[in-house]
């Protein structure tokens, strides 16, 4: 079970991995997710919680900590960071939001988590078709 340093993070979260940024709806989903060995190359990975606060995940200690270099993320920064992680993996899908000013930050986080899950499900279906 993932541990939290000082206080518990607000879920859902967006978490950086060696591949791309993923959306994780709950702590139990994160426990299943981290078994996929996507945390191999860095000492810590960026995490953005449901309020847009910057956190860190340290795989060596299996802990999510509020101690992060980027404490506050804007809506635009979050979307750009998420989309750039997709682009780095040659995933053509991009998250597009027409009106940032009319959308609350927590709604954007929820939408990104759902979008991330949809991309993962789409990739799983495509891989099954290839087999």
Secondary structure, 3 states (H helix, E strand, C coil): CCEEECCCCCCCEEEECCCCEEEECCHHHHHHHHHHCCCCCCCCEEEECCCCEEEEEECCCCEEECCCCCCECCHHHHHHHHHHHHHHCCCCCCCCCCCCCCCCHHHHHHHHHHHHHHHHHHHHHHHHHHC
